[in-house]
């Protein structure tokens, strides 16, 4: 049996999608040989295809992408100036 999942992440801007794409670029170090991850970016959208001989591997890979995306979003939001104010100098 083979499991294939599609995952789409829509970002606020094309720039943030590009940065997230760079952050999520898989290094595949230690990944199972049967795991295939494809990604494509169009404007502010990232589309992933995750395929594996193991359903649990496909699901855990999708969850890892979602966790990393949520962490990226938190950092991105925390580093943005609020209401046009500039970040405080340190």
TORDOZA-648125 format. One line per field, with one value per residue: residue in three letters; x, y, z of N, C-alpha, C, O, CB in turn; residue number from 0. Coordinates in nm, 2 decimals. Glycine has a CB too. Layout:
% TORDOZA-648125
type = [Ala,...] .
nc1 = [X,...] .
nc2 = [Y,...] .
nc3 = [Z,...] .
cac1 = [X,...] .
cac2 = [Y,...] .
cac3 = [Z,...] .
cc1 = [X,...] .
cc2 = [Y,...] .
cc3 = [Z,...] .
oc1 = [X,...] .
oc2 = [Y,...] .
oc3 = [Z,...] .
cbc1 = [X,...] .
cbc2 = [Y,...] .
cbc3 = [Z,...] .
seq = [NUM,...] .
***
This chain:
% TORDOZA-648125
type = [Unk,Unk,Unk,Unk,Unk,Unk,Unk,Unk,Unk,Unk,Unk,Unk,Unk,Unk,Unk,Unk,Unk,Unk,Unk,Unk,Unk,Unk,Unk,Unk,Unk,Unk,Unk,Unk,Unk,Unk,Unk,Unk,Unk,Unk,Unk,Unk,Unk,Unk,Unk,Unk,Unk,Unk,Unk,Unk,Unk,Unk,Unk,Unk,Unk,Unk,Unk,Unk,Unk,Unk,Unk,Unk,Unk,Unk,Unk,Unk,Unk,Unk,Unk,Unk,Unk,Unk,Unk,Unk,Unk,Unk,Unk,Unk,Unk,Unk,Unk,Unk,Unk,Unk,Unk,Unk,Unk,Unk,Unk,Unk,Unk,Unk,Unk,Unk,Unk,Unk] .
nc1 = [0.09,0.04,0.06,-0.06,-0.04,-0.19,-0.10,-0.17,-0.06,-0.14,0.00,0.03,0.16,0.33,0.61,0.64,0.56,0.77,0.98,0.90,0.90,1.17,1.25,1.12,1.23,1.31,1.57,1.60,1.77,1.83,1.58,1.33,1.37,1.15,1.00,0.87,0.88,0.73,0.73,0.58,0.57,0.35,0.29,0.15,0.12,0.19,0.23,0.23,0.32,0.31,0.44,0.44,0.54,0.44,0.16,0.16,0.41,0.37,0.17,0.30,0.50,0.36,0.24,0.48,0.55,0.34,0.37,0.62,0.55,0.37,0.53,0.70,0.51,0.45,0.70,0.73,0.51,0.58,0.80,0.73,0.66,0.42,0.12,0.25,0.45,0.80,1.03,1.16,1.49,1.77] .
nc2 = [-0.12,0.23,0.56,0.88,1.22,1.55,1.88,2.21,2.54,2.86,3.17,3.51,3.69,3.69,3.71,3.62,3.36,3.27,3.29,3.11,2.88,2.84,2.79,2.55,2.38,2.05,1.86,1.59,1.42,1.12,1.04,0.80,0.57,0.53,0.75,1.03,1.37,1.64,1.97,2.29,2.63,2.90,3.22,3.34,3.09,2.76,2.43,2.10,1.76,1.45,1.14,0.80,0.46,0.39,0.47,0.60,0.73,0.91,1.07,1.16,1.31,1.51,1.63,1.73,1.93,2.10,2.17,2.30,2.51,2.65,2.74,2.90,3.10,3.21,3.33,3.50,3.67,3.78,3.93,4.13,4.48,4.65,4.81,5.00,5.09,5.11,4.84,4.82,4.95,4.76] .
nc3 = [0.00,-0.06,0.06,-0.03,0.02,-0.01,0.06,0.12,0.18,0.25,0.24,0.38,0.21,-0.11,-0.06,0.21,0.16,0.00,0.18,0.37,0.22,0.17,0.44,0.49,0.31,0.24,0.39,0.38,0.51,0.66,0.60,0.52,0.24,0.09,0.12,-0.04,-0.11,-0.25,-0.36,-0.45,-0.53,-0.58,-0.62,-0.33,-0.23,-0.11,-0.22,-0.13,-0.19,-0.05,-0.03,0.06,0.14,0.38,0.57,0.82,0.81,0.60,0.72,0.96,0.84,0.71,0.94,1.06,0.87,0.90,1.18,1.17,1.00,1.15,1.36,1.22,1.14,1.39,1.47,1.26,1.29,1.54,1.49,1.32,1.28,1.48,1.39,1.22,1.38,1.46,1.54,1.87,1.95,2.04] .
cac1 = [0.00,0.11,-0.02,-0.02,-0.12,-0.16,-0.11,-0.16,-0.04,-0.16,0.06,-0.02,0.22,0.43,0.74,0.64,0.56,0.90,1.07,0.86,0.95,1.31,1.26,1.07,1.30,1.35,1.71,1.59,1.87,1.78,1.44,1.31,1.39,1.02,0.93,0.89,0.82,0.74,0.67,0.58,0.53,0.29,0.25,0.15,0.07,0.28,0.16,0.32,0.28,0.39,0.40,0.52,0.49,0.38,0.06,0.21,0.52,0.32,0.10,0.39,0.57,0.26,0.23,0.60,0.55,0.24,0.43,0.72,0.48,0.31,0.64,0.74,0.41,0.47,0.82,0.71,0.42,0.64,0.91,0.67,0.62,0.28,0.05,0.34,0.56,0.92,1.07,1.25,1.63,1.83] .
cac2 = [0.00,0.35,0.67,1.01,1.33,1.68,1.98,2.35,2.64,2.99,3.28,3.64,3.76,3.60,3.72,3.53,3.22,3.24,3.27,2.98,2.77,2.83,2.73,2.42,2.29,1.93,1.81,1.45,1.35,1.02,1.01,0.67,0.57,0.52,0.88,1.13,1.50,1.73,2.10,2.39,2.76,2.99,3.35,3.32,2.95,2.64,2.30,1.98,1.62,1.36,1.00,0.70,0.32,0.38,0.57,0.67,0.81,1.02,1.16,1.23,1.41,1.63,1.70,1.80,2.05,2.19,2.23,2.40,2.63,2.72,2.80,3.01,3.20,3.28,3.41,3.61,3.77,3.85,4.02,4.24,4.60,4.66,4.93,5.09,5.13,5.04,4.76,4.89,4.92,4.69] .
cac3 = [0.00,-0.07,0.10,-0.09,0.08,-0.06,0.16,0.07,0.28,0.19,0.32,0.36,0.09,-0.19,0.01,0.32,0.11,-0.05,0.30,0.43,0.13,0.21,0.57,0.49,0.21,0.31,0.37,0.35,0.58,0.74,0.56,0.46,0.10,0.03,0.13,-0.15,-0.08,-0.36,-0.33,-0.55,-0.48,-0.68,-0.55,-0.19,-0.20,-0.12,-0.23,-0.10,-0.21,0.04,-0.07,0.13,0.15,0.51,0.60,0.94,0.77,0.53,0.81,1.05,0.76,0.70,1.07,1.08,0.79,0.97,1.30,1.13,0.94,1.27,1.43,1.13,1.15,1.52,1.46,1.16,1.35,1.65,1.44,1.24,1.35,1.50,1.35,1.16,1.47,1.43,1.65,1.96,1.93,2.15] .
cc1 = [0.09,0.01,0.03,-0.11,-0.09,-0.19,-0.09,-0.16,-0.05,-0.10,0.00,0.03,0.31,0.57,0.74,0.63,0.70,1.00,1.03,0.90,1.09,1.33,1.22,1.14,1.36,1.50,1.71,1.70,1.81,1.63,1.44,1.32,1.25,0.94,0.97,0.81,0.84,0.68,0.68,0.52,0.47,0.23,0.26,0.11,0.18,0.20,0.26,0.25,0.37,0.34,0.50,0.45,0.42,0.28,0.11,0.32,0.47,0.25,0.20,0.47,0.48,0.25,0.36,0.60,0.45,0.30,0.54,0.66,0.42,0.42,0.69,0.64,0.43,0.59,0.80,0.62,0.49,0.75,0.86,0.64,0.47,0.23,0.15,0.45,0.68,0.96,1.17,1.40,1.68,1.97] .
cc2 = [0.12,0.47,0.80,1.11,1.46,1.78,2.12,2.45,2.78,3.10,3.41,3.71,3.66,3.60,3.62,3.38,3.18,3.21,3.13,2.86,2.74,2.75,2.59,2.32,2.17,1.90,1.66,1.37,1.25,0.99,0.87,0.68,0.57,0.65,0.97,1.25,1.59,1.86,2.20,2.52,2.84,3.11,3.33,3.18,2.85,2.52,2.19,1.85,1.53,1.22,0.90,0.56,0.30,0.50,0.66,0.77,0.93,1.12,1.23,1.34,1.53,1.70,1.78,1.93,2.15,2.25,2.33,2.53,2.71,2.80,2.92,3.13,3.28,3.37,3.53,3.71,3.85,3.95,4.13,4.36,4.61,4.80,5.04,5.14,5.05,4.96,4.84,4.85,4.85,4.73] .
cc3 = [0.00,-0.03,0.03,-0.03,0.01,0.05,0.10,0.19,0.21,0.29,0.29,0.24,0.01,-0.12,0.12,0.27,0.06,0.07,0.36,0.35,0.16,0.34,0.57,0.39,0.28,0.28,0.34,0.42,0.68,0.71,0.50,0.31,0.03,0.04,0.02,-0.11,-0.20,-0.32,-0.45,-0.49,-0.60,-0.60,-0.40,-0.14,-0.21,-0.12,-0.22,-0.14,-0.14,0.01,0.01,0.13,0.29,0.54,0.72,0.90,0.69,0.62,0.90,0.97,0.74,0.83,1.10,1.00,0.85,1.10,1.27,1.07,1.05,1.34,1.35,1.14,1.28,1.52,1.37,1.22,1.46,1.61,1.35,1.33,1.36,1.46,1.30,1.25,1.44,1.56,1.74,1.93,2.06,2.18] .
oc1 = [0.20,-0.10,0.15,-0.23,0.03,-0.28,0.01,-0.24,0.02,-0.15,-0.08,-0.04,0.35,0.64,0.84,0.69,0.73,1.08,1.12,0.94,1.13,1.42,1.29,1.11,1.44,1.55,1.81,1.72,1.73,1.57,1.53,1.27,1.25,0.83,1.09,0.69,0.95,0.58,0.76,0.43,0.53,0.14,0.37,0.07,0.26,0.11,0.37,0.12,0.49,0.22,0.62,0.33,0.34,0.32,0.10,0.33,0.52,0.26,0.18,0.51,0.53,0.25,0.35,0.65,0.48,0.28,0.54,0.71,0.43,0.40,0.72,0.69,0.42,0.58,0.83,0.64,0.47,0.78,0.93,0.59,0.40,0.29,0.14,0.54,0.67,0.93,1.24,1.43,1.63,2.03] .
oc2 = [0.12,0.47,0.82,1.10,1.48,1.77,2.14,2.44,2.80,3.11,3.43,3.79,3.56,3.50,3.55,3.30,3.06,3.11,3.06,2.76,2.62,2.67,2.50,2.21,2.18,1.91,1.61,1.25,1.29,0.91,0.82,0.77,0.62,0.66,0.99,1.25,1.61,1.87,2.19,2.51,2.85,3.09,3.30,3.17,2.85,2.50,2.19,1.84,1.53,1.19,0.93,0.55,0.21,0.61,0.78,0.88,1.05,1.24,1.35,1.44,1.65,1.83,1.89,2.04,2.27,2.37,2.44,2.64,2.84,2.91,3.03,3.25,3.40,3.49,3.64,3.83,3.97,4.04,4.22,4.35,4.57,4.90,5.15,5.21,4.93,5.00,4.93,4.73,4.87,4.68] .
oc3 = [0.06,-0.08,0.04,-0.03,-0.04,0.13,0.02,0.28,0.11,0.40,0.20,0.17,0.07,-0.13,0.14,0.34,0.08,0.07,0.40,0.40,0.16,0.35,0.64,0.39,0.37,0.17,0.30,0.38,0.77,0.78,0.43,0.25,-0.09,-0.01,0.00,-0.08,-0.24,-0.24,-0.53,-0.40,-0.70,-0.52,-0.35,-0.02,-0.30,-0.04,-0.28,-0.13,-0.15,0.02,0.01,0.11,0.30,0.52,0.71,0.96,0.72,0.61,0.93,1.03,0.75,0.82,1.15,1.05,0.86,1.12,1.33,1.09,1.05,1.39,1.40,1.15,1.28,1.56,1.40,1.20,1.48,1.68,1.31,1.44,1.27,1.50,1.33,1.21,1.40,1.67,1.69,1.90,2.17,2.27] .
cbc1 = [-0.10,0.17,-0.03,-0.02,-0.08,-0.26,0.00,-0.28,0.09,-0.31,0.21,0.01,0.30,0.44,0.77,0.52,0.46,0.96,1.05,0.70,0.92,1.39,1.18,0.92,1.42,1.26,1.79,1.59,1.97,1.78,1.39,1.18,1.47,0.94,0.97,0.84,0.88,0.66,0.75,0.49,0.64,0.18,0.11,0.06,-0.04,0.38,0.09,0.35,0.27,0.37,0.41,0.54,0.60,0.49,-0.07,0.25,0.63,0.22,0.00,0.49,0.61,0.12,0.21,0.72,0.50,0.11,0.50,0.82,0.37,0.23,0.76,0.75,0.27,0.48,0.94,0.64,0.30,0.71,1.01,0.54,0.68,0.24,-0.02,0.27,0.52,1.04,1.14,1.22,1.71,1.83] .
cbc2 = [0.00,0.38,0.69,1.00,1.35,1.71,1.96,2.38,2.63,3.02,3.28,3.73,3.88,3.66,3.86,3.56,3.22,3.36,3.38,2.98,2.81,2.96,2.81,2.42,2.37,1.81,1.85,1.42,1.44,1.06,1.11,0.60,0.45,0.41,0.94,1.07,1.56,1.68,2.17,2.35,2.84,2.92,3.39,3.43,2.91,2.64,2.29,1.98,1.59,1.40,0.98,0.74,0.22,0.37,0.51,0.58,0.74,0.97,1.07,1.13,1.35,1.57,1.60,1.72,2.01,2.12,2.11,2.34,2.58,2.63,2.70,2.97,3.14,3.18,3.33,3.55,3.70,3.75,3.94,4.19,4.73,4.63,4.98,5.21,5.11,5.14,4.63,4.86,5.05,4.54] .
cbc3 = [0.12,-0.21,0.25,-0.24,0.23,-0.18,0.28,-0.02,0.36,0.15,0.29,0.49,0.14,-0.33,0.05,0.41,-0.01,-0.13,0.40,0.45,-0.02,0.21,0.67,0.45,0.14,0.27,0.49,0.21,0.66,0.88,0.46,0.50,0.05,0.09,0.27,-0.29,0.05,-0.49,-0.21,-0.67,-0.41,-0.76,-0.60,-0.12,-0.29,0.01,-0.37,0.05,-0.37,0.19,-0.22,0.28,0.14,0.62,0.63,1.05,0.68,0.42,0.90,1.11,0.63,0.65,1.18,1.04,0.65,1.00,1.38,1.03,0.84,1.36,1.46,0.98,1.14,1.63,1.41,1.03,1.41,1.74,1.36,1.17,1.28,1.64,1.47,1.12,1.62,1.40,1.61,2.11,1.91,2.13] .
seq = [0,1,2,3,4,5,6,7,8,9,10,11,12,13,14,15,16,17,18,19,20,21,22,23,24,25,26,27,28,29,30,31,32,33,34,35,36,37,38,39,40,41,42,43,44,45,46,47,48,49,50,51,52,53,54,55,56,57,58,59,60,61,62,63,64,65,66,67,68,69,70,71,72,73,74,75,76,77,78,79,80,81,82,83,84,85,86,87,88,89] .
***
